[in-house]
Amino acid sequence: AQSVAQPEDQVNVAEGNPLTVKCTYSVSGNPYLFWYVQYPNRGLQFLLKYITGDNLVKGSYGFEAEFNKSQTSFHLKKPSALVSDSALYFCAVREPADRGSTLGRLYFGRGTQLTVWP
Amino acid sequence: DGGITQSPKYLFRKEGQNVTLSCEQNLNHDAMYWYRQDPGQGLRLIYYSQIVNDFQKGDIAEGYSVSREKKESFPLTVTSAQKNPTAFYLCASSPDSGNTIYFGEGSWLTVV
């Protein structure tokens, strides 16, 4: 069964400090992994994705994520947090499309609320 | 501007009424999706469509219906059979079923 876990409901960090938002996944085959950000009362915005290749993926707004196959993790990171980074962050995994369907389902974690203190 | 437009942003429904949420995209994407978001539960897939005139149920399709008569439009009807419809509804699309999904700004539905 495919699943995504975000073990922390909330992450608090001081502005200027590095931040990490954790994500682990369970999927058969090679996963497609995504991070999205959601500001209050808004839709989700795409940050970055891992399909294949370099395990360190760089995305929007200075965020990056590291794919670790052995630990089945895809943690989101940023070297220096900004107050404006405060938002709800979702990790998602897409299962590989099987022979019977071209649609790879996207499964979301429950989200992690990031708060950056000035 | 290209994007995904959801309307209305806020909708109030009386018990026993059907309501329809609109979703239009001008990105020329083949696949479209409807998700429901409840606090602390992440996003749950209601329905999805890979091509025009075809759609499949997601994880929580009961009490909902959709149509895909045009490539750019994927309206969601919340029927009176949906017992707890109050939620934030998100429409999304992707160029094909294996690519990144992009979201609209969402619609709030409240039962009064």
Interface residues (C-beta under 8 A of the other chain):
Chain A: D9 Y32 F34 Y36 N41 R42 G43 L44 Q45 F46 K49 F90 R94 A97 S101 T102 L103 G104 R105 L106 F108 G109 R110 G111
Chain B: I4 Q6 A31 Y33 G40 Q41 G42 L43 L45 Y48 Q50 Q56 L90 A92 D96 S97 G98 T100 I101 Y102 F103 G104 E105 G106 W108
